[in-house]
Every structure is written in structure tokens, then in C-alpha cells.
């Protein structure tokens, strides 16, 4: 069956699964923060060509109806906090909201600012935009080399003591930074990219998180769409598509990396699932403290992703998949050099 028909073929089965099986809950490390096994990354709802505000609110509330309780936004995502706040205000007691600080005026182009003064100012502004009296999980969006991570942790600790923040998180931080922050204020979760398409965290990061009792929240769990089986070397990305900035998504590298897509599609056929569901099921099977946050602007993709939380993989299946993944060399960096240098890794 052609790849493009996968969703349509499984749509009915997906709806049955979603209707009859509640999504499992997971705890992010030792923090006690319990969330749905899959979260929802809301950033894309503020991108160009995103749905209307009304459609986006309906989509977020549909996610809650399908047992998703974990929603991710950030000061740096434009008007996204306002959207998330309005959508979740009537459902606030049912959900966990994560947001982020760390840029000057919330604009990544203006540079980093994790000064304690700015952290506290961002918290106050985010509380208002999110229409809430507490931020469940407050991440440092990017490591700021001008501010010691210990000072960052102390500033968030003050907010925790004031009752304005419940949990502290880091994004794209290296193990040394995580350990330093954790010594001041327990880190509840690390958010970083992780998928079949980008497995770097397996070397040092995931073992350290396991040791320290910290949850892992992978963004881009579908490889920025590459693992859905809908992108190949022949696909023309729109000029406004942010993936054009990624060396990994050049035409030549997409062609070179097609072997990974072929593998995922093959596994999907064997499991009566879609490639996206296999990618999410594989992530969930890696560790019990992993909670991916796929994002989408379409209801049918939301439903498809939710079906991924119901994919089970035996140890034997995982070993075979990981063995196959080990034979595939991914070509191309995920970010241009100027962005990679700012990750603090």
C-alpha cells in the first residue's frame, strides 16, 4: 500500500483505540510530577500558516478530551502563551502547563537573558498570559553563558518558594550544567531533541537523567516530520519552512537518510501502525521517564499521534529495531553551525 494511504487505512482502527483505551500516565523522574505519556507541543500553533485561533483552541481542548494533560509553550513562541492560556483556562485543574524563559524580551533574535531579574519578570508575565496562578514546569529555554547556572537555579527556587512555580526544567543542557543546577534545585525534566532521527542523548544524557531521577521530554520526536514517511528527496519544502535551515533536510541528505524512513515504514507494516506511531512507540519504550511532546495543527494527526501511545514493543522487537538503527548512518547536522554553537553543549 502506498505510504500516503497509511493514515486513511488505519483511521477507523485509531478511533476505536483512542475511544476505548485511556492514555497511561508517567512521572517525570523522581519529582512526582505526573503527566500523560504523550504531551502536546503547542509552538506550531503560532507559526505562519497555523490554524485560526478558534481552530487552535478547539484542537488543544480536543487533546485534553483524548487524555493528554501535558502542554508545552514558551515566552519565545510569540503569542503562543496567550493562546494556550485561553484554551486551557476552563480545564486548568486537569492539565500541566510548561513554559520557558531565557531570551531578551522573549525574542531569540535579541539574544539570551537568564538574569535572575529577567527570570522573575518573565514568570510574572507568563502567569498573566497563561491565565493561571502557578507555572507547573518552568524551563530555562537555552543555556546562558553569561549567567552561572547556579544563579538561574536560585532564581527559580525563589519562585518555587513564592508559590509561583512548581517545578524547574532545562532545555538542551549538557550533563555538567544539569548536575550543577540539580545541586541547587532539583531539576524535574530536561527537554531536548530525541528520536530515531537524532539519538545523541543516548550516549551521556539519558544515563545521567536516570541516575539523577530527572524526566526527559523529547521535542521533535517525529524527526521534524521525517519519520512520518511523508518526506523524501523529491518533496519540495515551502520557502517559509524552518526545516530549510537544517543541513539534515537538504535534498541530498534527505536522499541519504531515506534508509531510516524505509526501516520505520517496514516496522509499521509489521505492527499494523503508521510510521509516526512507531516513532513515538519506540521513544516511549526506551525509558519509563520519557514523555515526548509531538506538535500538530491537525486533528487527524493528533489522533494518529495518540495511537502511538498504545504501541507496545517487546524487548526482542526493540533489540532488533535498535540493531537495525545502528547500521544506518544519519547524514547532516540538525542545526546550522551558528545555532549549534549556542546550545551550550
Secondary structure, 3 states (H helix, E strand, C coil): CCHHHHHHHHHHHHHHHHHHCCCCEEECCCCCCEEECCCEECHHHHCCCCCCHHHHHHHHHHHHHCCCCEEECCCCCCCHHHHHHHHHHHHHHHCEEEEEECEHHHCHHHCECCCHHHHHHHHHHHHHHCCCCCEEEEEECCCCCCCCHHHHHHHHHHHHHCCCEEEEEEECCCHHHHHHHHHHCCEEEEEEECECCECHHHCCHHHHHHHHCCEEEEECCCHHHHHHCCCCCCCCCCCCCHHHHCHHHCHHHHHHCHHHHHHHHHHHHHHCCCHHHHHHHHHHHHCCCECCCCCCCCHHHHHHHHHHCCCCCCHHHHHHHHHHHHCCCCCCCCCCHHHHCCCCC
